[in-house]
Amino acid sequence: MGMENILFITASIMAVFMGIGAIIVRQKAAKRPLTMKKILIPPVMMSTGALMYVFPYFRLTPVEIGESVIMGAIFSILLVLTTRYEEKDSALYVKQSRLFPLILVTLLVLRIILKTILSMSISPGEIGGMFFLLAFVMIVIWRLSMYINLRAFKKQQISSF
């Protein structure tokens, strides 16, 4: 077994653990009201991962960038459409969804399948760069929809006074 195969398997296992972690974090986050800080921190913290593109091994072609952005936008639709909000104590909360863990697991399985297929023609570094960009686009669009909902909620609160 070559080093690239070991890295691929390790990355896939880590993705599963990160997915489990995301499910746990989301369930805990649903117990606290939605705030601008809670919306902004994940994409801002994740953006530091873009430093990988400093290294040529991770750089993408324009076509790979386009594919990653389009797939990230498509995957974000699932998150946007299944995220529900509820008002409690004059605050907006993200409602816990029974679908979220299923969607996340489905996206992880799809990610592993796509990585397996793409690894036949694309280097592991480029695949890593593509999947980072895909995830980043997905998170940014999802968080942008949260921001729009929070802003509309606050606007409605102000107008109801």
Secondary structure by P-SEA (a helix, b strand, c coil): ccaaaaaaaaaaaaaaaaaaaaaaaaaaaaacccccccccaaaaaacccccccccccccccaaaaaaaaaaaaaaaaaaaaabbbbbcccccccccccaaaaaaaaaaaaaaaaaaaacccccaaaaaaaaaaaaaaaaaaaaaaaaaaaaaaaaaaaaac
